[in-house]
Amino acid sequence: MSNYVKGIDISYNQGNLIDAIDTNNTDISFVICKATGGITIQDPDFAHNWETIPQKGFIRGTYHFYYTNDAAQSQADNFFNVVGNSYPTDALPPIVDFEESSIKTTDKSQIVEDLLSFLNLIAQKYGRTPMIYSNANTANEYLNDQRLAAYPLWVANPDASEPTLPTNWTNWTLWQYSFTGNINGVTVDEDYFNGNLQAMKRFISQSIISS
């Protein structure tokens, strides 16, 4: 779609895909890579992806896969240990990946409070307003607290003409529109930013929390 900026998201599952992308023969502008999950999971390809993405001329972003049964501080520490003490001002803000498989506990109010704590720890550490990744069904079930709507949404809704939004959000920032993209024979998720490249850069700068 010509009104949107196209990107992909990757992890160790895509191997050395970032090295193989021909920057001069692609329509993608941003690449989001996995950093961590829970309190122990660390993507072995993160450091290389994080360094190489901007070298290739792409805007970068990264995410943490959240687990509701792991303490917010311990998960944040895992993310900080991998990403580092500072966060680049030209990158998409840090993203918290909240999926159905994230749910390991049943107390919905506690899930919200813990997630808000995690988001706040990210914001305090890096001076950026983080984003939330989820789909409409999961978000409607677990993320329907109005306080969470203050965080920009990356919505997963593949194979749709437009994404279905959770009731708590009125707009989407990123849309994961396909799980079956193909780059050099490697299957990859595909994403849109809701706007042009200038709007994307403006969103990045606006996510910086003024001190």
MARRO-159323 format. One record per residue (C-alpha): x, y, z; residue number from 0. Coordinates in Angstrom, 2 decimals, decimal comma. Example, Ala and Ser with C-alpha at 12.3 -4.5 7.8 and 13.67 -1.06 7.14 Angstrom:
[atom [12,30 -4,50 7,80] 0]
[atom [13,67 -1,06 7,14] 1]
***
This chain:
[atom [0,00 0,00 0,00] 0]
[atom [1,57 3,22 -1,18] 1]
[atom [0,47 5,26 1,86] 2]
[atom [2,39 3,01 4,24] 3]
[atom [6,07 2,35 4,90] 4]
[atom [6,93 -1,34 4,60] 5]
[atom [9,19 -3,32 6,92] 6]
[atom [9,89 -6,78 8,29] 7]
[atom [10,49 -8,32 11,70] 8]
[atom [13,13 -10,98 12,26] 9]
[atom [14,77 -13,18 14,88] 10]
[atom [17,30 -15,99 14,94] 11]
[atom [14,68 -18,01 13,02] 12]
[atom [15,62 -16,06 9,88] 13]
[atom [19,33 -16,77 10,32] 14]
[atom [21,61 -14,28 8,57] 15]
[atom [18,82 -12,78 6,47] 16]
[atom [19,88 -9,22 7,24] 17]
[atom [23,23 -9,90 5,54] 18]
[atom [21,54 -11,22 2,42] 19]
[atom [19,09 -8,38 1,83] 20]
[atom [20,04 -6,30 -1,18] 21]
[atom [19,48 -2,76 0,04] 22]
[atom [19,26 -1,47 -3,51] 23]
[atom [16,63 -4,00 -4,54] 24]
[atom [14,03 -3,97 -1,78] 25]
[atom [10,91 -2,02 -0,88] 26]
[atom [11,42 -2,27 2,89] 27]
[atom [12,47 0,70 5,00] 28]
[atom [12,59 -0,72 8,53] 29]
[atom [13,60 -3,97 10,24] 30]
[atom [12,55 -4,99 13,76] 31]
[atom [14,60 -7,70 15,47] 32]
[atom [13,99 -9,76 18,60] 33]
[atom [16,16 -9,04 21,61] 34]
[atom [14,83 -11,06 24,54] 35]
[atom [12,00 -13,01 26,10] 36]
[atom [11,06 -13,53 29,72] 37]
[atom [13,97 -13,49 32,15] 38]
[atom [16,41 -15,85 30,42] 39]
[atom [15,76 -15,84 26,65] 40]
[atom [18,26 -13,85 24,60] 41]
[atom [18,20 -13,90 20,82] 42]
[atom [21,66 -15,07 19,69] 43]
[atom [21,46 -12,98 16,52] 44]
[atom [20,37 -9,75 18,19] 45]
[atom [23,75 -8,04 18,43] 46]
[atom [24,56 -8,69 14,77] 47]
[atom [21,07 -7,71 13,59] 48]
[atom [21,00 -4,55 15,72] 49]
[atom [24,34 -3,39 14,34] 50]
[atom [23,76 -4,39 10,73] 51]
[atom [20,23 -3,04 10,22] 52]
[atom [21,28 0,66 10,22] 53]
[atom [24,45 -0,16 8,31] 54]
[atom [22,18 -1,41 5,54] 55]
[atom [20,31 1,88 5,60] 56]
[atom [17,17 0,66 7,38] 57]
[atom [15,42 2,09 10,43] 58]
[atom [15,75 -0,43 13,26] 59]
[atom [13,55 -1,54 16,10] 60]
[atom [13,61 -4,30 18,70] 61]
[atom [11,22 -6,20 20,94] 62]
[atom [10,95 -8,23 24,13] 63]
[atom [8,61 -11,23 24,31] 64]
[atom [6,72 -10,79 27,57] 65]
[atom [5,68 -13,58 29,96] 66]
[atom [3,07 -12,86 32,63] 67]
[atom [4,61 -15,28 35,16] 68]
[atom [8,02 -13,55 35,15] 69]
[atom [8,69 -10,49 37,32] 70]
[atom [8,62 -7,18 35,47] 71]
[atom [11,98 -6,04 36,87] 72]
[atom [13,70 -9,32 35,98] 73]
[atom [12,34 -9,18 32,43] 74]
[atom [13,43 -5,56 32,09] 75]
[atom [16,90 -6,44 33,36] 76]
[atom [17,17 -9,17 30,73] 77]
[atom [16,20 -6,67 28,02] 78]
[atom [18,62 -4,03 29,32] 79]
[atom [21,49 -6,52 29,54] 80]
[atom [21,06 -7,41 25,87] 81]
[atom [20,15 -4,03 24,34] 82]
[atom [22,54 -1,98 26,48] 83]
[atom [22,43 1,06 28,73] 84]
[atom [21,40 3,49 26,02] 85]
[atom [18,93 3,39 23,17] 86]
[atom [19,42 5,04 19,77] 87]
[atom [17,27 8,08 19,14] 88]
[atom [16,77 7,17 15,47] 89]
[atom [15,31 3,73 16,22] 90]
[atom [11,68 2,78 16,66] 91]
[atom [10,82 2,76 20,37] 92]
[atom [11,25 -0,51 22,29] 93]
[atom [8,38 -2,94 21,78] 94]
[atom [6,71 -5,33 24,23] 95]
[atom [5,39 -8,44 22,48] 96]
[atom [2,24 -9,64 24,29] 97]
[atom [0,65 -12,73 22,76] 98]
[atom [-1,64 -15,55 23,82] 99]
[atom [1,42 -17,67 24,59] 100]
[atom [2,58 -14,86 26,92] 101]
[atom [-0,25 -15,73 29,31] 102]
[atom [1,00 -17,99 32,07] 103]
[atom [-1,15 -16,57 34,91] 104]
[atom [-4,89 -15,96 35,27] 105]
[atom [-5,26 -12,81 37,40] 106]
[atom [-6,09 -10,23 34,72] 107]
[atom [-5,75 -7,21 37,00] 108]
[atom [-2,31 -8,38 38,13] 109]
[atom [-1,28 -8,98 34,51] 110]
[atom [-2,12 -5,35 33,71] 111]
[atom [-0,30 -3,95 36,75] 112]
[atom [2,82 -6,01 36,04] 113]
[atom [2,81 -5,06 32,37] 114]
[atom [2,44 -1,38 33,24] 115]
[atom [5,41 -1,76 35,59] 116]
[atom [7,46 -3,30 32,80] 117]
[atom [6,52 -0,55 30,35] 118]
[atom [7,41 2,08 32,93] 119]
[atom [10,81 0,49 33,57] 120]
[atom [11,56 0,61 29,83] 121]
[atom [10,46 4,24 29,62] 122]
[atom [12,55 5,26 32,64] 123]
[atom [15,66 3,47 31,39] 124]
[atom [15,66 4,66 27,80] 125]
[atom [13,57 7,84 27,84] 126]
[atom [11,25 6,43 25,19] 127]
[atom [7,55 5,64 25,22] 128]
[atom [7,47 1,91 24,37] 129]
[atom [5,03 0,18 22,04] 130]
[atom [2,78 -2,84 22,56] 131]
[atom [2,48 -5,69 20,07] 132]
[atom [-0,64 -7,86 20,22] 133]
[atom [-3,69 -8,94 18,25] 134]
[atom [-7,28 -7,85 18,77] 135]
[atom [-8,50 -11,01 20,51] 136]
[atom [-5,64 -11,17 23,03] 137]
[atom [-5,69 -7,43 23,68] 138]
[atom [-9,46 -7,36 24,19] 139]
[atom [-9,14 -10,17 26,74] 140]
[atom [-6,12 -8,96 28,71] 141]
[atom [-5,16 -5,41 27,68] 142]
[atom [-8,46 -3,57 28,03] 143]
[atom [-7,26 -1,26 30,80] 144]
[atom [-7,44 2,32 29,53] 145]
[atom [-3,95 3,09 30,85] 146]
[atom [-2,46 0,76 28,24] 147]
[atom [-4,06 2,72 25,41] 148]
[atom [-1,46 5,43 26,02] 149]
[atom [1,10 3,16 24,35] 150]
[atom [1,30 2,96 20,54] 151]
[atom [0,00 -0,29 19,08] 152]
[atom [1,67 -2,77 16,73] 153]
[atom [-1,27 -4,94 15,77] 154]
[atom [-0,98 -8,44 14,33] 155]
[atom [-3,70 -9,11 11,76] 156]
[atom [-2,39 -10,97 8,70] 157]
[atom [-4,25 -11,38 5,44] 158]
[atom [-6,73 -8,55 6,06] 159]
[atom [-7,46 -5,49 3,96] 160]
[atom [-7,21 -3,36 7,11] 161]
[atom [-6,30 -4,45 10,64] 162]
[atom [-8,93 -5,13 13,29] 163]
[atom [-8,17 -2,93 16,29] 164]
[atom [-8,62 -3,93 19,92] 165]
[atom [-11,42 -1,89 21,53] 166]
[atom [-8,91 -0,07 23,75] 167]
[atom [-7,14 1,57 20,80] 168]
[atom [-8,47 3,96 18,19] 169]
[atom [-5,50 3,74 15,84] 170]
[atom [-2,57 1,54 14,92] 171]
[atom [1,06 2,53 14,45] 172]
[atom [2,44 -0,71 13,03] 173]
[atom [0,47 -3,51 11,37] 174]
[atom [1,87 -7,01 10,93] 175]
[atom [-0,06 -7,82 7,77] 176]
[atom [1,63 -11,06 6,71] 177]
[atom [3,36 -14,05 8,26] 178]
[atom [4,37 -15,43 4,87] 179]
[atom [6,66 -12,88 3,24] 180]
[atom [9,58 -14,24 1,27] 181]
[atom [13,04 -12,73 1,01] 182]
[atom [15,70 -14,83 -0,69] 183]
[atom [13,67 -17,96 0,04] 184]
[atom [13,37 -17,14 3,76] 185]
[atom [9,90 -16,80 5,27] 186]
[atom [9,49 -13,52 7,13] 187]
[atom [6,76 -11,45 8,78] 188]
[atom [5,85 -8,28 6,93] 189]
[atom [4,72 -5,00 8,48] 190]
[atom [3,42 -1,55 7,63] 191]
[atom [3,93 1,74 9,41] 192]
[atom [0,77 3,85 9,34] 193]
[atom [2,14 6,73 7,30] 194]
[atom [4,97 7,72 5,02] 195]
[atom [8,68 7,79 5,87] 196]
[atom [8,55 11,39 7,06] 197]
[atom [5,68 10,51 9,40] 198]
[atom [7,62 7,51 10,69] 199]
[atom [10,64 9,62 11,54] 200]
[atom [8,37 12,14 13,24] 201]
[atom [6,78 9,34 15,31] 202]
[atom [10,24 8,19 16,38] 203]
[atom [11,24 11,67 17,55] 204]
[atom [7,91 12,15 19,35] 205]
[atom [8,44 8,91 21,28] 206]
[atom [11,44 10,49 23,03] 207]
[atom [10,35 11,51 26,50] 208]
[atom [11,42 15,08 27,27] 209]
[atom [13,28 15,42 30,54] 210]
***
